[in-house]
Amino acid sequence: MFIDSARFSVSSGKGGQGCASFRREKFVVKGGPDGGDGGKGGDVYFLVDNNTDTLSNYKGRKVFKADNGNQGMASRMTGKSASPLVLVVPPGTQILDDETGEVLLDLIEEGEKVRFLEGGKGGLGNVHFKNSRNQRPTYFQPGLPGETRTIRLELKLIADVGLVGYPNVGKSTLISTTSNANPEIANYEFTTLTPKLGVVEVGDYNSFVMADIPGIIDGAADGRGLGLEFLKHIERTKTLLFMIDVANYRTMIDQYNVLKEEVAKFSGELAGRNFAIALSKIDGYYGEDLDADIRQFISDIGLEVSGENELGFEKEYPYYVQDLTYNKFDKEKPFFVLPISSVTRKNVKSITFALYKLLEQGK
């Protein structure tokens, strides 16, 4: 089960109390105090592990608490310190204060281990309180309490390319044909209910990670549909691929304008990422002139149809690609506008190379 949010209380352990003890040995007339210190309470750590991709371990759990330190013992023996509590999370997890919403930790790197709460210090035994005036102290310190915080975990998947589009525009089909992902594919809207990641191989030695999220509809940034809940999963993506369905009853320019608007309303920073446009389902087009419609869309967004290019696009349909001859990449424009068909695999191989080229522009 994919869980991308969890809320619970977490506490470090209390320090063990000191010990009040006196030496009782044969032939030792004045043994004196020998009570040891209490052990330290358990710390709380967060550990990033690539082998987990969900927060399902925390579903239904309300409290996590580290063990307390053990009490000090006689003969000046310190009590055993408690083992730390290690909470394992997938890369891309944010730890937020549940009351203020402040981001306390942002865990991205595999193997990263961060101490979140420190366990309480153990109390001193009575051996520390002897002096010339009080040679038989019975006082010892209790251990210090641990720390407690109520937190919220939010998982934001880490990917190189994020797919953005209306429901049922071919996002899942594209990621299934270009990567190792196996999302559910059906002819109805909101087939994708949870984000999916896939590794796209580019040649023999290169690859990138593609993320598919549930479809975005008008008002998604305000909570309509599933968009608001899952838009956060493309916040960390380096580039965006807008999927425009040429067989949809909505015009291509209407789809594009709504998607751009919803992404901008959700995050201005996300709206400023490098992006490209894929015109999907050209095999299902039922209009009069696909060639003319594509040319009109490219014109509507202020671009001109391209001629030759180095990305190997098939020339059956018009397309646009930025000219990088002088290494002048314009972030305000899409890197390419490419008609594709995931079913017939038209331009599918080309789009993987083009996306990899786009990723290089952000380095």
NORBEL-V25422 format. One line per field, one symbol per residue. phi: phi as a letter, one per 40 degrees, with the letter a starting at -180 (. if undefined). psi: psi as a letter, one per 40 degrees, with the letter a starting at -180 (. if undefined). burial: 1 if it has 24 or more other C-alpha atoms within 12 Angstrom, else 0. Layout:
phi->???
psi->???
burial->???
//
This chain:
phi->.cbbaababbbcccccccbbabcbbcgbcbcgcacccccccccbbbbcbccbbabccbcgcbbbacccccccbcgfcccccccccbbcbcdgcbbbccccgcccabbbcdgcbbccbcccccccccccbcaccbcbcbcacccccccbacbbcbcbdbacbbcbaccgbhcccccccbbccbccbacacfccbbcbbacccbgcbbaabbbbbddbbdgdcchcgbcccbdccbccccbbbccbccccccccccdcccccccccccaccccccdaabbccgccbcbccacdccccccccccgbbdcbcaccgccccbcabaccbdbfbcbccbccabbcbbcccgcgcccccccccccccccc
psi->hhheiihihhiiiiiiiihhiihgihehdgdiifhiiiiiihihihhhheeififdeehehdhhhiiiiiiiiiffhhihiiiihhhhiiiehhhihddeehhdihhdhhehhhhdhhiiiiiiiedeeiaddgegheiiiiiiiiihihihhhhhihidhhhhiiifeeddddddeeaeigihhifiifdheiiiiihhhhadeiiihhhhiiihihedeeeiaedddeddeedeidiihhhhheeidiidddddddddddddddhdddeeiiiihhhifeeeheadgdddddddddddefiihibiieefiiediiiihihfdffghheeiidihhhihddefhedddddddddddddde.
burial->001111111111111111111100000000011111111111111111100111101100000111111111111111111111111111111111100000011111000111011111111111111000000110111111111111111111111111111111111111111110101110001111111111111000001111111111110110000111111111111111111111110001101111111110010001111111111111001000010011101100101011000010110011111100000000001111111111001111111111111110000
//
